[in-house]
Amino acid sequence: MLARVLCRSASIVPARAPYESSKMKVSRPLFLALGVLAGGLWASAVHAQAQPPAYPTKPITIVVSYPAGGDTDAMARLFAEKLQARLGQSVIVDNRPGAGGTVGNTYVGRAAPDGYTLLFTPNPFTTAPLVMKLGASASYDVVNGFTPVIHSANQAVLLVANPSSGIRSVADLVAQAKAGKPLSYGTPGAGSPMHIAGEWLNREAGIQVQHVPYRGVAPSVTDVVAGHIPLAYVTLGPVAQYVASGKLVALAISDAKRSPLLPNVPTLAELGYKDIDSGAWNGLFAPRNTPAAVVNVLNANLNEILKMPDVIAKMGTFGAAPVGGPPSAMAKVNASDYERLGKVIKDLNIQAD
């Protein structure tokens, strides 16, 4: 009897064992594969949820801290138009002038760091706070308070005179000032490169010409053309037509090199004032802590825009040369000017009028 049971057991076990072993060999890889697949799908879902939405998803505002009509405003509108076409979202220019540009600068510095409020500015952004007596409501950290996006352009700073003043050269200007004739010069605002150039020439030439700050380039150009002030330090774009027509006389460039657009106009250094170098630049900034992904989208698109032939030609009418490059290049220029021109401002004791 026992032998029969053993025989039956022996006959049963071999019959089922191969099936069960085969089943295990099929099920384990399948189970593992399903586990890996499920894990991958879960990870993909979590990764997708963690990604920020594509930028931009709504209109972008570019703040200009000067009135409409100047070359900074015109360049901002040019870039806004091109960005809008490339990004598929409205790009609006919002003029917020006042206090040498610090009103608009402060506004952007306190905006949400999401890439939807940007600042397009010339370099008084860097120097104005060094000469302005700013309260807590209008102060900002020049070097660390913003996220640089791109160094968009460089511009020559030009000293011009109304012909009715009798000034047709820097030598004429110095002679009149030393003879005691009351003279004044206009600039886009206190702490601008134009203001620095004016006070720099005052010291180097041993003269005293009164500074008249305006709220941007455009109003200072209007007054010098009308003869309300005899002199102005401006960027080339807004005065090019007046220089060409003889309504203004170009006396000198305050940059280290002559402008290719006015090759016959000497630099102040060439005229014997060797230390004067106060050119202008424009750049785009975002609020501090704006995500790198957002900054990179803006930087990449603007670098492409700066290569467009029509953009280069249009910038030429503003007396501007396109620059471009990574955000770090704008950060370097900003920090360098803050230190270099900060020393000049201190040495010359330049203050807001």
Summary of the structure (lengths in Angstrom):
residues: 353
radius of gyration: 32.5
end to end distance: 121.6
largest distance: 141.0
contacts: 1200
relative contact order: 0.16
helix: 50%
strand: 17%
